Amino acid sequence: MKMKKTVWACSLLVGVTVKAQTLNEAIRMTENEQFESADKAFQKLIQAQPTNGSNYYYYGENFFKNDLPDKAKTMYQKGIDVNANNALNYVGLGKIQYAQNNMSEANANFFKAKTISQSKNAAALMEIADVYINSEVKNVTEAIKLLNAASIIEPKNPEIYTLIGDAYLEQNDGNMAIANYEKALNINPKFTKAILREGKLYSRAKNYNLALDYYNKAIAIDSSFAPAFRERAELRFRAGQSDRAAADYQKYLRLNDNISARIRYASFKFVSKDYKTAIEEMQAIQTKDTSDVNVYRLLGYSYYETGNYSNGVTNMTAFFAKAPAAGKKLLASDYEYLGKSQIKIGNDSLGELNLLKAIQMDSSKTDLYSDIASGCLKKKNYPCAILNYEKKIASEKDKTGNANDYYGLGRAAYFSKDYVKADTSFSQLIRMQPNLPYGYLWRARCNAQFDPDSKKGMAAPHYEKYIVQASADMEKNKRDIIEAYEYLGYYNMLLKNYPKAKEDWTKLKEIDPNNIKAKKALSDPNMK
């Protein structure tokens, strides 16, 4: 389990210069996602105040928000080592354990934090509440209880009411969320974080015009408030205003131009399907710094999307090699992109294993069964192909699958000589895509197997329908149309329906003048 964090939806504050001398300024850098600058500031703070436990906690938060939980954990533990009476670092350890689904130890550390502070430390209560609000496993009721207690300790702290608003938003109670964001703004009308939250609330409700108003308001109050530009960029991207979205993101980068920000910008370009720019951004970063493993991940994803599968494998392999040491959690999508890239360059067995790992990590990724099945079909492992196509079809809510699944399943079954399963699959394909020629062609082939001497003509109606559909693109379908006419001509000769047989062989000769079977059939005296 992991904490809910996205590239686009962090709680942020305005950034300041790297020369920060106070803890609050360093915290503001972290919240503005200036992780590298904050890192330097925290190092200076710890050098100056090595026994201040809060320095270590917020340094740990800098790592945690940059998705480096192992480094965060190390820093929280150092904070406890230098000052065992600082409640915040127990919250930090609990946060890591909670994200690892170790609830008993997490709650024990939360309890210890409250015990040490005698529940009179508003910051500790807020941080625990934040875990309960933003984790995959939520405890919003307890979060609100903790935040109400914090509000008694610090009734004029707008951050508390903003978090209460977030809690209600998780319960889909928009009215209570807005009421608490407004409480924060009543305390501090220029508290841009609450303004941004209201904008995001309306964006979530798809009231984009009102969301835009709030983002504009935040920018008007503080033109250096980088998150507002980023959120406005996202909003404009969803509205199809790609150029204006890109301009806003450029403004964001001017306010927060470090490696982490550039990676987030490249992620934005990836989501925007501008894979070329995403690759260029990552390559530019690598000319200066090759240490950030996120670069390899994003390059791997982007190269796959541009069809450069070999470079996709190279970068995803590098990412997997570097991720553990960097404390980077592996995602289902990491295994997905590696596996799909491997299959594309012919490493089918490794690719299939990685796609199965992706499905194990994220059960919603059932589309990957189709990729696995396709790889199995390509290397003629038909039982494997059948198994995975059937898993894919069974995973669909309506259990219907899609046309490509039935086409693949039918071919795998046909080559396995399970002609009944194959015919059933191609029948379903025709129901789903009646204008697609291949369903009729493969049904004809299946029925030809049920009637090997062609006396019953079981394949005939399917070949006839195939010719009707396929003739629209004669050049593309020429080989299979020849197959259809050869069958029909032969079958009609068996029936002694010579006029129809002559018609079939004549059409075949028009398509393929040198066809030996057609020449021989048309020379038959019965065909005169």
C-alpha positions in Angstrom: 0.0 0.0 0.0 1.2 3.5 -0.7 0.2 7.0 0.2 -2.0 8.7 -2.3 0.3 11.1 -4.2 0.1 12.3 -7.8 2.3 14.4 -9.9 -0.4 17.0 -10.1 -2.1 17.1 -6.7 0.2 17.9 -3.8 -0.4 20.4 -1.1 2.0 23.2 -1.8 3.1 26.6 -0.7 5.1 29.4 -2.4 8.8 28.7 -2.9 11.7 30.9 -1.6 15.3 31.0 -2.5 17.8 28.4 -1.6 19.4 30.7 1.0 16.7 29.9 3.5 17.9 30.1 7.1 14.8 29.1 8.9 12.9 25.9 9.3 9.7 27.5 8.0 11.4 28.6 4.8 12.8 25.1 4.2 9.4 23.6 4.8 7.9 26.1 2.2 10.5 24.9 -0.3 9.4 21.3 0.2 5.7 22.2 -0.1 6.6 24.0 -3.4 8.3 20.8 -4.5 11.7 22.5 -4.7 13.1 19.3 -3.3 16.8 19.8 -4.2 16.8 23.4 -2.9 15.1 22.2 0.3 17.6 19.4 0.7 20.4 21.9 0.8 18.5 24.1 3.3 17.8 21.2 5.6 21.4 20.1 5.6 22.4 23.6 6.7 19.8 23.6 9.4 20.9 20.3 10.8 24.5 21.4 10.7 23.5 24.5 12.8 21.0 22.7 15.0 22.0 19.0 15.1 19.7 18.1 18.1 16.6 19.8 16.8 14.3 16.8 16.1 11.9 18.9 13.9 14.7 19.6 11.4 15.0 15.8 10.8 11.2 15.3 10.6 10.7 18.0 7.9 13.8 16.8 6.1 12.2 13.4 6.1 9.1 14.9 4.7 11.2 16.4 1.9 12.2 12.9 0.9 8.7 11.4 1.5 7.0 14.0 -0.8 9.7 13.3 -3.4 8.6 9.6 -3.3 11.8 8.4 -1.5 10.3 6.6 1.5 13.4 4.8 2.5 15.4 8.0 2.9 12.5 9.6 4.7 12.4 6.7 7.2 16.2 7.1 7.8 15.7 10.8 8.6 12.8 10.2 10.9 14.8 7.6 12.8 17.7 10.0 13.1 15.3 12.6 14.5 14.3 10.1 17.2 17.9 9.3 17.9 18.9 12.9 18.6 15.7 13.8 20.4 13.4 11.0 21.6 10.9 13.6 22.9 10.1 15.1 19.6 6.6 13.7 18.7 6.8 14.4 15.0 9.4 11.8 14.1 7.2 9.0 15.6 4.5 10.3 13.3 6.9 10.0 10.4 7.8 6.4 11.2 4.1 5.6 11.6 3.4 7.1 8.2 6.0 4.8 6.6 4.5 1.8 8.3 1.0 2.8 7.4 2.0 3.1 3.8 3.4 -0.5 4.1 0.1 -1.7 5.5 1.6 -2.3 8.9 -1.3 -0.8 10.8 -0.5 -2.0 14.3 3.0 -0.6 14.4 1.9 2.6 12.6 -0.9 3.2 15.2 1.6 2.4 18.0 3.9 5.2 16.8 0.9 7.6 16.4 -0.1 6.7 19.9 3.5 7.4 21.1 3.5 10.7 19.4 0.3 11.7 21.1 1.5 10.4 24.5 4.8 12.3 24.3 3.0 15.5 23.4 0.1 14.8 25.7 -2.1 15.4 22.6 -1.2 19.1 23.0 1.0 19.4 19.9 -1.3 20.6 17.1 1.3 19.8 14.4 1.5 16.2 15.5 -2.2 15.8 15.4 -2.4 17.4 12.0 0.3 15.2 10.6 -1.4 12.0 11.8 -4.7 13.3 10.4 -3.0 13.9 7.0 -2.0 10.2 6.9 -5.5 9.1 7.6 -6.9 11.4 4.9 -4.4 10.8 2.1 -3.6 7.1 2.5 -5.1 4.4 0.3 -6.7 3.0 3.5 -8.5 6.0 5.0 -9.8 6.8 8.4 -11.5 10.1 7.8 -13.6 10.0 10.9 -10.5 9.7 13.1 -8.8 12.4 11.0 -11.6 14.9 11.6 -11.6 14.0 15.4 -7.8 14.8 15.5 -8.2 18.0 13.6 -11.0 19.2 15.8 -8.7 18.6 18.8 -5.9 20.5 16.9 -8.3 23.4 16.3 -8.9 23.8 20.0 -5.1 24.1 20.5 -4.6 26.5 17.6 -8.0 28.0 16.7 -6.4 30.6 14.4 -4.4 28.1 12.2 -5.9 28.1 8.7 -4.0 24.9 7.8 -6.1 22.9 10.2 -9.4 24.0 8.6 -7.9 23.3 5.1 -7.1 19.8 6.2 -10.7 19.4 7.7 -12.0 20.5 4.3 -9.8 17.8 2.6 -11.2 15.2 5.0 -14.8 16.1 4.1 -13.9 16.1 0.4 -12.7 12.5 0.8 -16.2 11.8 2.1 -17.6 13.5 -1.0 -19.2 16.1 1.2 -18.4 19.2 -0.9 -20.5 21.6 1.2 -18.6 20.8 4.4 -15.3 20.9 2.5 -16.1 24.4 1.2 -17.3 25.6 4.6 -14.0 24.6 6.1 -11.9 26.1 3.3 -13.9 29.3 3.9 -13.1 29.1 7.6 -9.4 29.0 6.7 -9.9 32.1 4.5 -11.8 33.9 7.2 -8.7 33.6 9.3 -6.3 34.5 6.5 -8.0 35.8 3.3 -4.7 35.4 1.4 -4.1 31.8 2.4 -3.6 30.6 -1.1 -3.5 26.9 -0.2 -7.2 27.0 0.8 -8.0 29.0 -2.4 -6.3 26.4 -4.5 -8.2 23.6 -2.7 -11.5 25.2 -3.5 -10.4 25.4 -7.1 -9.5 21.8 -7.2 -12.8 20.9 -5.6 -14.7 22.6 -8.4 -12.4 21.1 -11.0 -13.2 17.7 -9.5 -16.9 18.5 -9.8 -16.2 19.5 -13.5 -17.2 23.1 -12.9 -14.1 24.2 -14.8 -15.0 27.9 -15.1 -15.4 28.3 -11.3 -12.2 26.3 -10.8 -10.4 28.7 -13.1 -11.7 31.6 -11.1 -10.1 30.3 -8.0 -6.8 29.5 -9.6 -6.7 33.1 -11.1 -7.6 34.4 -7.6 -4.6 32.6 -6.0 -2.3 33.9 -8.7 -3.6 37.4 -8.2 -2.8 37.2 -4.5 0.6 35.7 -5.0 2.1 35.7 -8.6 5.0 33.5 -7.3 2.6 30.8 -6.1 3.8 28.0 -8.4 1.2 25.4 -7.7 -1.6 27.6 -9.0 0.1 27.8 -12.4 0.5 24.1 -12.5 -3.2 23.4 -11.6 -4.3 26.0 -14.1 -2.1 24.2 -16.7 -3.8 20.9 -15.9 -7.3 22.5 -16.1 -6.5 24.1 -19.5 -5.1 20.8 -20.8 -8.4 19.0 -19.9 -10.2 21.8 -21.6 -8.3 21.2 -24.8 -6.3 24.4 -24.5 -2.9 22.8 -25.0 -1.0 26.0 -25.9 -2.3 27.9 -22.9 -1.6 24.9 -20.7 2.0 24.7 -21.9 2.4 28.4 -21.2 1.2 28.0 -17.7 3.6 25.1 -17.1 6.4 27.2 -18.4 5.5 29.9 -15.8 5.5 27.1 -13.1 9.0 26.1 -14.2 10.3 29.6 -14.1 9.2 29.7 -10.4 10.4 26.2 -9.6 13.0 25.1 -12.2 14.9 22.2 -10.7 15.3 18.6 -11.7 12.2 17.4 -9.9 10.1 20.2 -11.5 11.5 19.3 -14.9 10.5 15.7 -14.4 7.0 16.8 -13.4 6.9 18.9 -16.6 8.0 15.9 -18.7 5.4 13.8 -16.9 2.8 16.5 -18.0 4.0 16.2 -21.6 3.8 12.4 -21.3 0.2 12.6 -20.1 -0.5 15.1 -22.9 0.8 12.4 -25.3 3.6 14.7 -26.4 6.1 11.9 -26.0 8.8 13.6 -28.1 9.0 16.6 -25.8 9.0 14.3 -22.7 12.0 12.4 -24.2 13.8 15.7 -25.0 13.3 17.0 -21.4 14.6 13.8 -19.9 17.6 13.7 -22.2 18.4 17.3 -21.3 18.3 16.4 -17.6 20.6 13.4 -18.1 23.3 15.7 -19.6 23.5 17.4 -16.2 22.5 14.7 -13.8 22.0 10.9 -14.2 21.2 10.2 -10.6 17.3 10.6 -10.6 15.8 7.2 -11.4 12.5 8.8 -12.4 14.2 9.9 -15.6 14.8 6.3 -16.6 11.2 5.4 -15.8 9.8 8.2 -17.9 12.1 7.6 -20.8 11.2 3.9 -20.8 7.5 4.8 -20.9 7.9 7.4 -23.6 10.2 5.3 -25.8 7.6 2.6 -25.8 4.8 5.0 -26.8 6.9 6.2 -29.7 7.7 2.7 -30.9 11.3 2.8 -29.9 11.0 -0.5 -28.0 14.7 -1.3 -27.7 15.4 2.0 -25.9 12.3 1.4 -23.9 13.7 -1.9 -22.6 17.2 -0.3 -22.0 15.8 2.5 -19.9 13.2 0.3 -18.0 16.0 -2.2 -17.2 18.2 0.7 -15.9 15.2 1.9 -13.8 14.7 -1.5 -12.2 18.4 -1.8 -11.4 18.6 1.7 -9.8 15.2 1.9 -8.1 15.9 -0.2 -5.0 19.0 1.8 -3.9 17.0 5.0 -4.5 14.2 3.8 -2.3 11.8 4.0 -5.3 8.7 1.9 -5.1 8.0 -0.2 -8.2 4.6 0.3 -9.8 2.4 -2.1 -11.8 2.9 0.2 -14.7 6.7 -0.3 -14.5 6.3 -4.0 -15.1 3.7 -3.3 -17.7 5.9 -1.0 -19.8 9.0 -3.3 -19.4 7.0 -6.4 -20.3 5.3 -4.9 -23.4 8.6 -3.5 -24.6 10.2 -6.9 -24.2 7.5 -8.6 -26.1 7.9 -6.1 -28.9 11.6 -6.9 -29.4 11.0 -10.6 -29.2 11.8 -11.3 -25.5 8.4 -12.9 -25.1 9.0 -15.1 -22.1 10.4 -12.3 -20.0 7.8 -9.9 -21.2 5.0 -12.3 -20.2 6.4 -12.8 -16.7 6.5 -9.0 -16.2 3.0 -8.5 -17.5 1.8 -11.1 -15.1 3.6 -9.3 -12.3 1.8 -6.1 -13.3 -1.6 -7.9 -13.1 -0.7 -9.3 -9.7 0.1 -5.8 -8.4 -2.9 -4.2 -10.0 -5.9 -6.5 -10.7 -7.5 -3.8 -12.8 -4.9 -4.3 -15.6 -6.7 -7.2 -17.2 -6.1 -5.8 -20.7 -2.6 -7.1 -20.3 -3.9 -10.7 -20.6 -4.4 -9.8 -24.3 -0.8 -8.8 -24.6 0.4 -12.0 -22.9 -1.9 -14.0 -25.2 -0.7 -12.3 -28.3 2.9 -13.1 -27.4 2.0 -16.7 -26.8 0.2 -16.9 -30.1 3.2 -15.4 -31.9 5.5 -18.1 -30.6 2.8 -20.8 -31.3 2.2 -21.6 -27.6 -1.5 -22.0 -28.3 -2.6 -23.4 -24.9 -1.0 -20.3 -23.3 -2.8 -18.0 -25.8 -6.2 -19.6 -25.2 -5.8 -19.5 -21.4 -4.9 -15.8 -21.4 -7.5 -14.7 -24.0 -10.2 -16.5 -21.9 -8.9 -14.8 -18.7 -9.2 -11.5 -20.5 -12.8 -12.2 -21.7 -13.8 -13.5 -18.3 -12.4 -10.3 -16.6 -14.8 -8.1 -18.5 -17.8 -6.9 -16.5 -20.3 -8.0 -19.1 -18.1 -11.1 -19.9 -18.2 -10.2 -23.6 -14.5 -9.2 -24.2 -13.7 -7.4 -27.4 -13.4 -8.3 -31.0 -9.6 -8.6 -31.0 -9.8 -11.1 -28.1 -12.2 -13.3 -29.9 -10.1 -13.1 -33.1 -7.0 -14.1 -31.2 -8.8 -16.8 -29.2 -10.3 -18.2 -32.4 -7.0 -18.5 -34.2 -5.3 -20.0 -31.1 -8.1 -22.6 -30.9 -8.0 -23.3 -34.6 -4.3 -24.0 -34.6 -4.8 -26.2 -31.6 -7.3 -28.1 -33.7 -10.1 -27.2 -31.3 -12.4 -26.2 -34.1 -15.5 -26.0 -32.0 -14.0 -23.4 -29.7 -12.6 -21.6 -32.7 -15.9 -21.5 -34.5 -17.7 -20.2 -31.4 -15.1 -17.5 -31.1 -15.4 -16.4 -34.7 -19.2 -16.4 -34.4 -18.9 -14.0 -31.5 -16.4 -11.9 -33.5 -19.0 -11.6 -36.4 -21.7 -10.6 -33.9 -19.5 -7.9 -32.6 -18.0 -6.8 -36.0 -20.4 -7.9 -38.8 -18.5 -5.8 -41.4 -15.1 -7.4 -40.6 -14.2 -9.9 -43.3 -11.9 -12.1 -41.2 -14.7 -13.5 -39.0 -16.4 -15.1 -42.0 -13.1 -16.3 -43.4 -12.1 -18.1 -40.2 -15.6 -19.5 -39.7 -15.3 -20.9 -43.2 -12.0 -22.6 -42.4 -13.4 -24.1 -39.2 -16.4 -25.5 -41.0 -14.2 -26.9 -43.7 -12.6 -28.9 -40.9 -16.0 -30.2 -39.8 -16.6 -31.3 -43.4 -13.3 -32.5 -44.7 -14.5 -33.9 -48.0 -16.7 -30.7 -48.6 -19.7 -32.8 -49.5 -22.0 -30.9 -47.1 -20.6 -27.5 -48.2 -20.5 -26.3 -44.5 -17.9 -23.7 -45.3 -19.7 -22.4 -48.4 -22.0 -19.8 -46.9 -19.1 -18.4 -44.8 -16.8 -18.1 -47.8 -19.6 -16.4 -49.8 -20.1 -13.8 -47.0 -16.3 -13.3 -46.8 -16.1 -12.5 -50.5 -18.9 -9.9 -50.2 -17.0 -8.2 -47.3 -13.5 -8.6 -48.6 -14.0 -7.5 -52.2 -14.0 -3.9 -51.1 -10.2 -4.2 -50.9 -9.4 -6.8 -53.5 -5.6 -6.1 -53.5 -5.3 -6.5 -49.7 -7.5 -9.6 -49.5 -6.5 -11.2 -52.8 -4.9 -14.4 -51.4 -7.9 -15.2 -49.1 -10.4 -14.4 -51.8 -8.6 -16.9 -54.1 -9.0 -19.5 -51.3 -12.7 -18.8 -51.1 -13.3 -19.1 -54.8 -11.3 -22.4 -55.0 -13.5 -23.8 -52.3 -16.8 -22.6 -53.8 -15.8 -23.7 -57.3 -14.9 -27.2 -56.1 -18.0 -27.5 -53.9 -20.3 -26.5 -56.8 -18.6 -29.1 -59.1 -19.3 -31.7 -56.5 -23.0 -30.7 -56.5 -22.8 -30.8 -60.3 -24.0 -27.2 -60.3 -21.8 -26.5 -63.3 -23.1 -23.0 -64.2 -22.4 -21.8 -60.6 -19.0 -23.6 -60.6 -18.1 -22.0 -63.9 -19.0 -18.6 -62.5 -16.7 -19.2 -59.4 -13.8 -20.5 -61.4 -14.1 -17.7 -64.0 -14.1 -15.0 -61.3 -11.0 -16.7 -59.8 -9.2 -16.7 -63.1 -10.0 -13.0 -63.5 -8.3 -12.4 -60.1 -5.5 -14.8 -60.7 -5.0 -15.5 -64.4 -2.3 -18.2 -63.8 -4.3 -20.1 -61.2 -3.7 -23.8 -62.1 -6.9 -25.0 -60.4 -9.0 -22.6 -62.3 -7.5 -23.4 -65.6 -8.0 -27.2 -65.0 -11.6 -26.8 -63.8 -12.6 -24.6 -66.8 -11.1 -27.1 -69.2 -13.6 -29.8 -67.8 -16.1 -30.7 -70.5 -19.0 -30.2 -68.1 -18.0 -26.5 -67.8 -18.5 -25.8 -71.5 
